[in-house]
Amino acid sequence: MAHTIKVYGTSTCPWCTKAKRLLDENNISYEDIDIISNKKEFEIIINETGWMTVPVIDIDGELAAGFNEKWIKQKLELA
């Protein structure tokens, strides 16, 4: 099953890097959204959730704040 995945983060965020590395290592495509250059996208997340942290991971419309490897693996059936 193909998933729609977005990773909202910054280039200097180590947790963002870990999340993207996990996806890359499992050959899972995702949209990498840099919140510094794309503030409008992140404003939508803030308005929806109140979260002001990165990364925010969107898998098929479900959001998680921070790098939660267990959640990502469960959602993508990698566990």
Z-matrix of the N, CA and C atoms (Angstrom, degrees):
N
C 1 1.450
C 2 1.529 1 109.32
N 3 1.308 2 115.55 1 129.89
C 4 1.473 3 120.13 2 178.41
C 5 1.526 4 109.35 3 -80.69
N 6 1.296 5 115.27 4 137.76
C 7 1.452 6 121.64 5 179.87
C 8 1.520 7 109.59 6 -111.90
N 9 1.323 8 115.57 7 151.59
C 10 1.451 9 121.83 8 172.04
C 11 1.519 10 106.49 9 -101.48
N 12 1.333 11 115.99 10 116.87
C 13 1.462 12 120.87 11 -173.67
C 14 1.523 13 109.75 12 -128.19
N 15 1.328 14 114.84 13 134.61
C 16 1.457 15 121.80 14 173.81
C 17 1.526 16 107.79 15 -128.33
N 18 1.320 17 115.19 16 137.33
C 19 1.458 18 121.11 17 175.35
C 20 1.524 19 106.80 18 -117.96
N 21 1.331 20 115.72 19 112.51
C 22 1.460 21 121.47 20 177.56
C 23 1.521 22 107.34 21 -94.41
N 24 1.335 23 116.67 22 124.37
C 25 1.448 24 118.54 23 -178.41
C 26 1.515 25 112.22 24 -169.61
N 27 1.324 26 114.48 25 -162.95
C 28 1.459 27 121.83 26 177.05
C 29 1.523 28 108.83 27 -129.98
N 30 1.312 29 115.53 28 162.28
C 31 1.462 30 119.82 29 -178.57
C 32 1.526 31 112.11 30 -72.62
N 33 1.325 32 117.88 31 -17.47
C 34 1.463 33 120.97 32 -177.99
C 35 1.529 34 113.35 33 -100.15
N 36 1.314 35 117.68 34 0.95
C 37 1.465 36 122.46 35 -176.85
C 38 1.535 37 110.34 36 -85.38
N 39 1.342 38 117.91 37 115.51
C 40 1.469 39 119.16 38 -179.04
C 41 1.530 40 112.94 39 -65.80
N 42 1.316 41 117.97 40 -31.82
C 43 1.471 42 120.78 41 179.46
C 44 1.521 43 111.02 42 -72.10
N 45 1.329 44 116.32 43 -32.48
C 46 1.466 45 120.52 44 174.90
C 47 1.524 46 109.40 45 -64.57
N 48 1.325 47 115.86 46 -43.62
C 49 1.458 48 121.49 47 178.85
C 50 1.522 49 110.68 48 -60.96
N 51 1.324 50 117.61 49 -41.98
C 52 1.471 51 121.13 50 178.80
C 53 1.519 52 111.10 51 -63.42
N 54 1.331 53 117.11 52 -41.86
C 55 1.464 54 120.66 53 179.88
C 56 1.528 55 110.59 54 -63.76
N 57 1.327 56 116.34 55 -45.78
C 58 1.464 57 119.93 56 -179.86
C 59 1.527 58 111.15 57 -67.01
N 60 1.334 59 117.30 58 -36.76
C 61 1.465 60 120.83 59 177.66
C 62 1.534 61 110.47 60 -62.37
N 63 1.326 62 117.17 61 -42.78
C 64 1.464 63 120.93 62 178.26
C 65 1.527 64 110.60 63 -59.33
N 66 1.310 65 116.27 64 -44.33
C 67 1.468 66 119.98 65 178.82
C 68 1.532 67 110.94 66 -66.14
N 69 1.328 68 116.41 67 -45.03
C 70 1.465 69 120.48 68 179.37
C 71 1.528 70 111.81 69 -60.44
N 72 1.328 71 116.65 70 -43.75
C 73 1.469 72 120.74 71 -178.47
C 74 1.524 73 112.06 72 -63.69
N 75 1.327 74 116.40 73 -23.46
C 76 1.462 75 120.69 74 179.67
C 77 1.527 76 112.05 75 -103.90
N 78 1.348 77 115.93 76 13.90
C 79 1.468 78 122.33 77 177.66
C 80 1.526 79 112.45 78 53.73
N 81 1.315 80 115.57 79 43.37
C 82 1.459 81 121.60 80 -179.80
C 83 1.525 82 107.98 81 -107.67
N 84 1.317 83 115.59 82 122.97
C 85 1.463 84 119.20 83 -178.81
C 86 1.525 85 110.19 84 -79.71
N 87 1.319 86 114.90 85 149.22
C 88 1.461 87 121.54 86 -178.53
C 89 1.513 88 108.95 87 -155.70
N 90 1.307 89 115.33 88 161.27
C 91 1.457 90 121.35 89 174.66
C 92 1.522 91 107.55 90 -96.29
N 93 1.310 92 116.09 91 122.70
C 94 1.460 93 123.00 92 179.79
C 95 1.523 94 107.82 93 -94.25
N 96 1.334 95 116.84 94 111.89
C 97 1.460 96 121.52 95 -176.95
C 98 1.522 97 109.36 96 -110.19
N 99 1.315 98 115.38 97 109.89
C 100 1.471 99 121.85 98 177.96
C 101 1.522 100 107.48 99 -80.27
N 102 1.327 101 116.40 100 115.22
C 103 1.469 102 119.87 101 -174.82
C 104 1.522 103 112.72 102 -73.06
N 105 1.320 104 117.47 103 -14.31
C 106 1.463 105 119.96 104 177.25
C 107 1.524 106 109.74 105 -73.43
N 108 1.319 107 116.65 106 -43.75
C 109 1.460 108 120.45 107 -179.23
C 110 1.525 109 112.96 108 -90.47
N 111 1.324 110 117.62 109 -11.47
C 112 1.463 111 120.95 110 -178.12
C 113 1.528 112 109.22 111 -131.57
N 114 1.313 113 115.94 112 64.80
C 115 1.468 114 121.29 113 -174.82
C 116 1.523 115 113.27 114 -64.62
N 117 1.330 116 117.88 115 -31.25
C 118 1.471 117 120.43 116 -177.88
C 119 1.527 118 111.61 117 -62.89
N 120 1.329 119 115.94 118 -41.25
C 121 1.474 120 119.88 119 178.22
C 122 1.526 121 110.66 120 -60.63
N 123 1.330 122 116.26 121 -43.84
C 124 1.458 123 119.52 122 -178.08
C 125 1.528 124 111.38 123 -71.38
N 126 1.319 125 117.74 124 -32.30
C 127 1.466 126 120.96 125 176.41
C 128 1.526 127 110.65 126 -60.28
N 129 1.318 128 116.68 127 -35.67
C 130 1.468 129 120.91 128 177.29
C 131 1.529 130 109.66 129 -62.53
N 132 1.337 131 116.82 130 -44.92
C 133 1.469 132 121.26 131 178.80
C 134 1.529 133 110.15 132 -62.11
N 135 1.324 134 116.79 133 -45.58
C 136 1.465 135 120.87 134 179.82
C 137 1.519 136 110.42 135 -59.87
N 138 1.322 137 116.78 136 -44.70
C 139 1.466 138 120.73 137 -179.68
C 140 1.525 139 111.89 138 -64.85
N 141 1.324 140 117.35 139 -36.32
C 142 1.469 141 121.58 140 -179.64
C 143 1.527 142 112.26 141 -73.55
N 144 1.343 143 116.30 142 -39.21
C 145 1.464 144 119.68 143 -168.46
C 146 1.527 145 114.83 144 -117.33
N 147 1.324 146 116.21 145 -25.16
C 148 1.459 147 120.20 146 -172.48
C 149 1.513 148 112.77 147 83.71
N 150 1.345 149 117.47 148 -2.02
C 151 1.457 150 121.67 149 -178.78
C 152 1.515 151 109.99 150 -76.00
N 153 1.321 152 115.91 151 136.12
C 154 1.458 153 121.11 152 176.17
C 155 1.526 154 109.34 153 -127.69
N 156 1.314 155 115.18 154 39.64
C 157 1.460 156 122.03 155 -177.75
C 158 1.521 157 109.47 156 -122.53
N 159 1.294 158 116.09 157 160.67
C 160 1.459 159 120.93 158 173.04
C 161 1.523 160 108.52 159 -130.22
N 162 1.295 161 117.21 160 152.27
C 163 1.455 162 125.20 161 -2.40
C 164 1.521 163 111.48 162 -78.51
N 165 1.304 164 114.23 163 158.95
C 166 1.455 165 121.45 164 163.66
C 167 1.519 166 104.86 165 -112.55
N 168 1.313 167 115.14 166 124.81
C 169 1.461 168 121.37 167 -178.54
C 170 1.524 169 108.07 168 -106.03
N 171 1.328 170 115.63 169 127.96
C 172 1.466 171 122.60 170 177.23
C 173 1.517 172 106.98 171 -114.20
N 174 1.331 173 115.50 172 113.70
C 175 1.464 174 120.87 173 175.57
C 176 1.523 175 107.39 174 -118.61
N 177 1.320 176 114.80 175 111.25
C 178 1.466 177 121.58 176 179.04
C 179 1.527 178 112.08 177 53.23
N 180 1.332 179 116.41 178 38.01
C 181 1.463 180 120.82 179 177.04
C 182 1.517 181 114.95 180 87.55
N 183 1.331 182 118.05 181 -5.79
C 184 1.466 183 121.33 182 175.53
C 185 1.515 184 108.47 183 -96.58
N 186 1.326 185 116.11 184 133.34
C 187 1.458 186 121.18 185 -174.27
C 188 1.523 187 112.20 186 -108.95
N 189 1.325 188 114.38 187 146.63
C 190 1.462 189 121.25 188 172.42
C 191 1.522 190 107.55 189 -138.44
N 192 1.322 191 115.78 190 139.03
C 193 1.463 192 121.11 191 177.69
C 194 1.517 193 109.46 192 -95.97
N 195 1.323 194 115.90 193 136.26
C 196 1.447 195 120.55 194 179.44
C 197 1.527 196 111.28 195 83.38
N 198 1.320 197 114.98 196 175.50
C 199 1.463 198 120.87 197 178.42
C 200 1.513 199 108.74 198 -90.21
N 201 1.325 200 115.39 199 105.14
C 202 1.451 201 121.90 200 179.23
C 203 1.531 202 107.05 201 -116.66
N 204 1.328 203 114.90 202 88.73
C 205 1.463 204 120.49 203 -174.88
C 206 1.528 205 112.08 204 -57.27
N 207 1.310 206 117.14 205 -41.58
C 208 1.470 207 120.82 206 -179.07
C 209 1.528 208 110.88 207 -61.71
N 210 1.325 209 117.13 208 -44.12
C 211 1.470 210 121.53 209 -179.80
C 212 1.523 211 110.12 210 -64.16
N 213 1.340 212 116.61 211 -45.46
C 214 1.462 213 120.15 212 -179.68
C 215 1.527 214 110.30 213 -60.25
N 216 1.321 215 116.44 214 -48.30
C 217 1.466 216 120.32 215 -179.61
C 218 1.522 217 111.86 216 -61.85
N 219 1.321 218 116.62 217 -39.76
C 220 1.464 219 120.30 218 179.37
C 221 1.528 220 110.31 219 -64.90
N 222 1.330 221 117.31 220 -46.96
C 223 1.465 222 121.16 221 -177.85
C 224 1.525 223 111.52 222 -63.90
N 225 1.326 224 116.32 223 -33.70
C 226 1.457 225 120.87 224 -177.34
C 227 1.530 226 112.63 225 -97.43
N 228 1.333 227 115.19 226 5.78
C 229 1.465 228 122.24 227 179.19
C 230 1.528 229 111.15 228 56.05
N 231 1.335 230 115.40 229 46.34
C 232 1.461 231 121.22 230 178.13
C 233 1.531 232 111.46 231 -100.68
N 234 1.318 233 117.35 232 -13.86
C 235 1.459 234 121.13 233 -175.54
C 236 1.522 235 111.85 234 -75.93
